[in-house]
């Protein structure tokens, strides 16, 4: 985006006092509060769907979400009169991003997730009753992890057949077998039928998860907690949101079981976790997701040069794995 893009704001009934770059676009100070101005990078239907979801969430009690602002003509998407580029405007927030170093921030973010899930349940019920379907085409959870497992196998075969290996490739090759074994066991549990009823219920009810619930998308305000970026919201078991958030936090806390207990307790106090969801959560944790992400990124990149950061990340994942397995043994006994 450039300064010329701001000409599209003439199509909105707002007065802009200050402009700053941020969050992938322009953050605007206006007489109607803070707004986020973004260029469209997806087809129109993506924004129409996100608008439907964020409005429903806001109307069902979770007020601090980045709902869309329509232009003076009542349209969701604004087209620049000169170059034809498309833009959207969102309500935004002045606040601080969730700090992973502050356990009170982490706890508040988990409690906010539970409240958000309750609002998403209400939204899903509304969509069912009114014959609406805001969810994108659903890739079943088990199918996505089967694909991840196969990707690990492809990378393993590639490394096995390579005659000369870099330092990164040698370390990956020495460890990929054990991580692949963990992936196989996790996928067996996801596909052996024990979760079929849970998956079917999520699909039938149109259960909605945020899809990218991370500390980057949680903002602390004077008036509460805001959650942003619903572009990956989809029909799936909500416990997957909690898993993704917990996994990223626990990696930073060296898989400290006490931190895990704290997060589970904060969520459960607001929205009870069923035994089946707790079992699903433990199975998701048993898949070596961080290792898979690193190896899959390597496999699909230009292998002539491997960033030093990738080596650091791989060394950390391997070093942490014994702690992760100890964590799994404890959480699986709950």
C-alpha positions as CSV (number, residue, x, y, z in Angstrom):
1,X,0.0,0.0,0.0
2,X,1.1,3.6,-0.7
3,X,-0.2,7.1,0.1
4,X,-2.2,7.1,-3.1
5,X,-4.2,4.1,-1.7
6,X,-5.6,6.5,1.0
7,X,-7.7,8.3,-1.7
8,X,-10.1,5.4,-1.5
9,X,-11.0,6.6,2.1
10,X,-12.9,9.5,0.4
11,X,-15.7,6.9,-0.1
12,X,-16.2,6.6,3.7
13,X,-18.0,8.9,6.1
14,X,-15.0,9.4,8.4
15,X,-12.4,12.1,9.2
16,X,-8.9,10.8,9.5
17,X,-6.6,12.6,11.9
18,X,-3.5,10.4,11.8
19,X,-2.1,7.5,9.6
20,X,0.6,5.0,10.6
21,X,1.7,1.8,8.9
22,X,1.0,-1.4,10.7
23,X,-0.8,-4.8,10.8
24,X,-0.2,-5.2,7.0
25,X,-1.9,-2.0,6.1
26,X,-2.6,1.5,7.5
27,X,-3.8,2.2,11.1
28,X,-6.0,5.2,11.1
29,X,-7.0,7.5,14.0
30,X,-10.5,8.8,13.2
31,X,-13.3,10.6,15.1
32,X,-15.0,7.2,15.1
33,X,-12.1,5.4,16.8
34,X,-9.1,3.5,15.5
35,X,-9.5,1.8,12.1
36,X,-7.4,-0.6,10.0
37,X,-7.3,0.0,6.2
38,X,-6.2,-2.9,4.1
39,X,-5.8,-3.8,0.5
40,X,-7.8,-6.9,-0.6
41,X,-5.7,-9.9,-1.4
42,X,-8.6,-12.5,-1.6
43,X,-11.8,-12.8,-3.7
44,X,-14.7,-10.8,-2.4
45,X,-16.4,-13.8,-0.9
46,X,-13.6,-14.2,1.7
47,X,-14.4,-10.8,3.2
48,X,-18.2,-11.3,3.0
49,X,-17.8,-14.5,4.9
50,X,-15.5,-12.9,7.6
51,X,-17.9,-10.0,7.9
52,X,-20.8,-12.4,8.5
53,X,-18.8,-14.2,11.3
54,X,-17.4,-11.2,13.1
55,X,-20.8,-9.5,13.1
56,X,-22.4,-12.6,14.5
57,X,-19.7,-13.0,17.2
58,X,-20.1,-9.3,18.2
59,X,-23.9,-9.6,18.4
60,X,-23.5,-12.7,20.6
61,X,-21.6,-11.0,23.4
62,X,-18.0,-10.9,22.3
63,X,-17.8,-7.2,21.4
64,X,-14.1,-6.6,20.8
65,X,-13.6,-8.2,17.4
66,X,-12.4,-6.4,14.2
67,X,-15.7,-6.0,12.5
68,X,-15.9,-4.4,9.0
69,X,-16.8,-0.8,8.3
70,X,-18.9,-0.2,5.2
71,X,-18.4,2.7,2.9
72,X,-20.9,5.6,2.3
73,X,-22.7,3.5,-0.3
74,X,-23.1,0.6,2.2
75,X,-20.6,-1.6,0.5
76,X,-18.1,-3.9,2.2
77,X,-15.4,-3.6,-0.4
78,X,-14.3,-0.2,-1.8
79,X,-12.8,0.1,-5.2
80,X,-10.2,2.8,-5.9
81,X,-11.6,5.1,-8.6
82,X,-8.3,5.4,-10.5
83,X,-6.5,2.1,-10.4
84,X,-9.3,-0.3,-9.6
85,X,-7.6,-1.8,-6.5
86,X,-9.9,-3.0,-3.8
87,X,-9.8,-2.2,-0.1
88,X,-11.5,-2.9,3.2
89,X,-11.8,-0.9,6.4
90,X,-12.0,-2.6,9.8
91,X,-12.7,-1.4,13.3
92,X,-9.4,-1.7,15.2
93,X,-8.1,-1.3,18.7
94,X,-5.5,0.6,20.8
95,X,-4.0,-2.0,23.1
96,X,-1.0,-4.1,23.9
97,X,-0.4,-7.5,22.3
98,X,-0.5,-10.5,24.5
99,X,3.0,-11.1,26.1
100,X,4.1,-14.7,26.1
101,X,6.5,-13.8,28.9
102,X,3.7,-12.8,31.2
103,X,1.7,-15.7,32.5
104,X,-1.2,-13.5,33.5
105,X,-1.4,-12.3,29.9
106,X,-1.4,-15.9,28.7
107,X,-4.1,-16.9,31.3
108,X,-6.3,-14.0,30.2
109,X,-5.9,-14.9,26.5
110,X,-7.0,-18.5,27.2
111,X,-10.0,-17.3,29.2
112,X,-10.8,-14.9,26.3
113,X,-10.6,-17.9,23.9
114,X,-13.2,-19.8,25.9
115,X,-15.5,-16.8,25.9
116,X,-15.0,-16.4,22.1
117,X,-15.8,-20.1,21.6
118,X,-19.1,-19.6,23.5
119,X,-19.9,-16.7,21.2
120,X,-19.0,-18.7,18.1
121,X,-21.3,-21.5,19.3
122,X,-24.1,-19.0,19.5
123,X,-23.2,-17.7,16.0
124,X,-23.1,-21.3,14.6
125,X,-26.6,-21.9,16.1
126,X,-27.9,-18.7,14.4
127,X,-26.4,-19.7,11.1
128,X,-28.0,-23.2,11.3
129,X,-31.4,-21.8,12.2
130,X,-31.3,-19.3,9.3
131,X,-29.9,-21.7,6.7
132,X,-26.6,-19.9,6.4
133,X,-23.1,-21.5,6.0
134,X,-20.2,-19.1,6.5
135,X,-17.6,-21.9,6.7
136,X,-15.2,-22.6,3.8
137,X,-14.8,-26.1,2.4
138,X,-13.7,-28.3,5.3
139,X,-10.5,-30.3,5.2
140,X,-11.1,-33.0,7.9
141,X,-8.7,-32.8,10.8
142,X,-7.6,-36.4,10.4
143,X,-7.0,-35.9,6.7
144,X,-4.7,-32.9,7.3
145,X,-2.6,-34.9,9.8
146,X,-2.4,-37.9,7.4
147,X,-1.0,-35.4,4.8
148,X,1.5,-34.1,7.3
149,X,2.7,-37.6,8.1
150,X,3.1,-38.3,4.4
151,X,5.1,-35.1,4.0
152,X,7.5,-36.3,6.7
153,X,7.9,-39.6,4.9
154,X,8.7,-37.8,1.6
155,X,11.3,-35.7,3.4
156,X,12.7,-38.8,5.1
157,X,13.1,-40.6,1.8
158,X,14.7,-37.5,0.2
159,X,17.3,-37.2,3.0
160,X,18.0,-41.0,2.9
161,X,18.8,-40.9,-0.8
162,X,21.0,-37.8,-0.6
163,X,24.7,-38.7,-1.0
164,X,26.0,-35.5,0.5
165,X,24.2,-33.8,3.4
166,X,24.6,-30.4,4.9
167,X,24.9,-30.0,8.7
168,X,21.1,-29.3,8.8
169,X,20.3,-32.3,6.6
170,X,22.5,-34.6,8.7
171,X,20.9,-33.6,11.9
172,X,17.4,-33.9,10.4
173,X,18.3,-37.3,8.9
174,X,19.5,-38.6,12.3
175,X,16.3,-37.6,14.0
176,X,13.5,-37.9,11.5
177,X,12.9,-41.6,12.1
178,X,11.9,-41.1,15.7
179,X,9.7,-38.1,14.9
180,X,8.1,-39.9,12.0
181,X,7.3,-42.8,14.4
182,X,5.5,-40.3,16.7
183,X,3.6,-38.9,13.8
184,X,2.5,-42.4,12.7
185,X,1.2,-43.2,16.2
186,X,-0.7,-39.9,16.4
187,X,-2.4,-40.4,13.1
188,X,-3.4,-44.0,14.0
189,X,-5.3,-42.5,17.0
190,X,-6.9,-39.8,14.8
191,X,-8.1,-42.3,12.3
192,X,-9.0,-45.4,14.3
193,X,-12.6,-44.3,14.8
194,X,-12.4,-43.1,18.4
195,X,-13.1,-39.5,17.4
196,X,-15.6,-40.2,14.5
197,X,-18.6,-39.2,16.6
198,X,-16.9,-36.0,17.8
199,X,-15.9,-35.0,14.3
200,X,-19.4,-35.7,12.9
201,X,-20.9,-33.6,15.7
202,X,-18.6,-30.7,14.8
203,X,-19.6,-30.9,11.1
204,X,-23.3,-31.3,11.8
205,X,-23.4,-28.4,14.2
206,X,-21.3,-26.2,12.0
207,X,-18.9,-25.7,15.0
208,X,-16.6,-22.8,14.4
209,X,-13.0,-22.2,15.5
210,X,-11.0,-19.1,15.1
211,X,-8.3,-20.8,13.1
212,X,-5.3,-18.7,13.9
213,X,-5.6,-17.9,17.6
214,X,-2.1,-16.7,18.6
215,X,-0.8,-14.1,20.9
216,X,-0.4,-11.8,17.9
217,X,-4.1,-11.7,17.5
218,X,-5.0,-11.0,21.1
219,X,-4.9,-7.4,22.3
220,X,-5.4,-6.1,25.8
221,X,-7.5,-2.9,26.0
222,X,-8.6,-0.7,28.9
223,X,-12.1,-2.2,28.3
224,X,-11.2,-5.9,28.1
225,X,-9.6,-8.2,25.5
226,X,-9.9,-8.0,21.7
227,X,-9.5,-10.8,19.3
228,X,-8.6,-10.1,15.6
229,X,-8.1,-11.7,12.3
230,X,-10.9,-14.2,11.7
231,X,-9.9,-14.8,8.1
232,X,-9.0,-18.5,8.9
233,X,-12.2,-19.1,10.9
234,X,-13.5,-22.5,9.9
235,X,-15.7,-25.5,10.7
236,X,-13.6,-27.6,13.1
237,X,-13.5,-28.8,16.7
238,X,-12.8,-25.7,18.8
239,X,-10.3,-27.6,20.9
240,X,-7.9,-27.2,18.0
241,X,-7.7,-23.5,18.8
242,X,-6.7,-24.3,22.4
243,X,-4.1,-26.8,21.1
244,X,-2.5,-24.4,18.7
245,X,-2.3,-21.6,21.4
246,X,-1.0,-23.9,24.1
247,X,1.6,-25.6,21.8
248,X,3.2,-22.3,20.9
249,X,3.2,-21.1,24.5
250,X,4.6,-24.4,25.8
251,X,7.4,-24.4,23.3
252,X,8.5,-21.1,24.8
253,X,8.2,-22.5,28.4
254,X,10.1,-25.7,27.6
255,X,6.9,-27.8,27.9
256,X,6.3,-26.9,31.6
257,X,3.4,-29.0,32.8
258,X,2.4,-26.4,35.4
259,X,2.0,-23.8,32.6
260,X,-0.2,-26.3,30.8
261,X,-2.3,-27.0,33.9
262,X,-2.8,-23.2,34.3
263,X,-4.0,-22.8,30.7
264,X,-6.3,-25.8,30.8
265,X,-7.8,-24.5,34.1
266,X,-8.4,-21.0,32.8
267,X,-10.2,-22.3,29.8
268,X,-12.2,-24.9,31.7
269,X,-13.5,-22.4,34.2
270,X,-15.2,-20.5,31.4
271,X,-16.1,-23.3,29.0
272,X,-15.9,-26.9,30.3
273,X,-13.6,-29.3,28.4
274,X,-15.2,-32.6,27.8
275,X,-13.3,-35.9,28.3
276,X,-13.4,-36.5,24.6
277,X,-12.0,-33.1,23.8
278,X,-9.2,-33.6,26.4
279,X,-8.4,-36.9,24.8
280,X,-8.3,-35.2,21.3
281,X,-6.1,-32.5,22.7
282,X,-3.6,-35.0,24.0
283,X,-3.5,-36.8,20.6
284,X,-2.9,-33.5,18.8
285,X,0.0,-32.8,21.2
286,X,1.5,-36.2,20.4
287,X,2.0,-35.2,16.8
288,X,5.5,-33.6,16.4
289,X,4.1,-30.5,14.7
290,X,7.0,-28.2,15.1
291,X,9.4,-30.7,13.7
292,X,7.1,-31.4,10.8
293,X,6.8,-27.6,10.1
294,X,10.6,-27.2,10.0
295,X,11.2,-30.3,7.8
296,X,8.3,-29.5,5.4
297,X,9.5,-25.9,5.0
298,X,13.0,-27.3,4.3
299,X,11.7,-29.9,1.8
300,X,9.7,-27.3,-0.2
301,X,12.4,-24.6,-0.2
302,X,15.5,-24.0,-2.3
303,X,17.8,-26.5,-0.6
304,X,21.0,-24.9,-2.0
305,X,21.0,-22.4,1.0
306,X,19.4,-23.2,4.4
307,X,19.0,-20.2,6.7
308,X,21.0,-20.4,9.9
309,X,17.8,-19.7,11.8
310,X,16.4,-23.0,10.6
311,X,19.4,-24.9,12.1
312,X,18.8,-23.1,15.4
313,X,15.1,-24.0,15.4
314,X,15.9,-27.7,14.5
315,X,18.4,-28.0,17.3
316,X,15.9,-26.5,19.8
317,X,13.1,-28.8,18.7
318,X,15.3,-31.9,19.1
319,X,16.7,-30.7,22.5
320,X,13.1,-30.1,23.8
321,X,11.7,-33.4,22.7
322,X,12.4,-35.3,25.8
323,X,10.6,-32.6,27.8
324,X,7.7,-32.7,25.3
325,X,7.4,-36.5,25.7
326,X,7.4,-36.2,29.5
327,X,4.7,-33.6,29.1
328,X,2.7,-36.0,26.9
329,X,3.0,-38.8,29.4
330,X,1.5,-36.5,32.1
331,X,-1.3,-35.0,30.1
332,X,-2.3,-38.4,28.7
333,X,-2.9,-39.6,32.2
334,X,-5.4,-36.9,33.0
